[in-house]
């Protein structure tokens, strides 16, 4: 039902239909006409009351419609020269009301969410100060500003500091070999 489209289907309980005496006393042809008319009423809301026009819409002969129409009419009403299904119209109205309530609920929820976003900075500070420090959260203040502060702690003892580096001959040889060409490396490794 998204994008303002009509509901594609209606819900029907078999027990509700089977419990009705008019349905139970119908012939198979009558039941077929009943369901064909119900489907048409769901899609097109109404059907013409004239036997000739109804037969054309349903793709049946006038005789077939005339033979079964009396048995089917307890499930329908004639309003303004058209046949409608009161049960389906009631269900359609229920779906429209439910969709409207969902839309209103969504708008209320959106307004609450957006209202929380538009609170002034003072209100945020008041909220932050009223909660325990272990659970308080401060929102980001402006674009591009990080709340993470650079650490002023000492560097790890495992990481060498710049001033206390002791030259290692192995590392110096490794770095010079890494930076030279393959020919120079081959010449140096041969001792010459």
Secondary structure, DSSP 8 states (H G I E B T S, - for coil): -GGG---S-----HHHHHT-HHHHT--HHHHHHHHHHHHHHHHHS-EESSHHHHHHHHT--HHHHHHHHHHHGGG-EEETTEEE-HHHHHHHHHHHHHHHHHHHHHHHHHHHHHHHHT--HHHHHHHHHHS-TTT------STT--S-----S---TTS--STT----HHHHHHHHHHHS-HHHHHHHHTT-
